[in-house]
Amino acid sequence: MEQILKRLNFQPATLTITEMENPEQVLATFFENCPIHEVRENLWEMYKGWIYNSAEYTDPDQTRAMMSFYTELVNFVNAAFLSAEKTNGN
């Protein structure tokens, strides 16, 4: 049963075996298709959209959590970009 639960809950399920073995290539491809400045702009637009559309329904804790998540996600994207650039020798 433990193996079944591991497979059931395994993330990320959308990556191929090759991609799981070479995540650097996934990062490189992402940043080839999505320049870093556009990624940051899109994340900001998504965050603004969330604030605008859910402001009257959220509580302060949820807003703080989303703000923290946004900040951490931008840091993650920046680190992923650096990793992809280092891997590709740029």
ChimeraX attribute file (.defattr): number of C-alpha atoms within 10 A of each C-alpha:
attribute: neighborCount
match mode: 1-to-1
recipient: residues
	/A:1	6
	/A:2	7
	/A:3	8
	/A:4	9
	/A:5	9
	/A:6	10
	/A:7	11
	/A:8	10
	/A:9	10
	/A:10	9
	/A:11	9
	/A:12	8
	/A:13	11
	/A:14	8
	/A:15	12
	/A:16	10
	/A:17	10
	/A:18	10
	/A:19	13
	/A:20	14
	/A:21	10
	/A:22	11
	/A:23	14
	/A:24	18
	/A:25	16
	/A:26	15
	/A:27	19
	/A:28	20
	/A:29	12
	/A:30	16
	/A:31	19
	/A:32	11
	/A:33	8
	/A:34	13
	/A:35	11
	/A:36	16
	/A:37	10
	/A:38	11
	/A:39	16
	/A:40	16
	/A:41	11
	/A:42	13
	/A:43	17
	/A:44	15
	/A:45	12
	/A:46	13
	/A:47	16
	/A:48	12
	/A:49	12
	/A:50	13
	/A:51	16
	/A:52	10
	/A:53	11
	/A:54	12
	/A:55	12
	/A:56	8
	/A:57	8
	/A:58	11
	/A:59	10
	/A:60	9
	/A:61	9
	/A:62	11
	/A:63	15
	/A:64	11
	/A:65	11
	/A:66	15
	/A:67	14
	/A:68	12
	/A:69	13
	/A:70	16
	/A:71	13
	/A:72	12
	/A:73	14
	/A:74	16
	/A:75	12
	/A:76	12
	/A:77	17
	/A:78	15
	/A:79	12
	/A:80	18
	/A:81	18
	/A:82	15
	/A:83	15
	/A:84	22
	/A:85	15
	/A:86	12
	/A:87	13
	/A:88	11
	/A:89	7
	/A:90	7
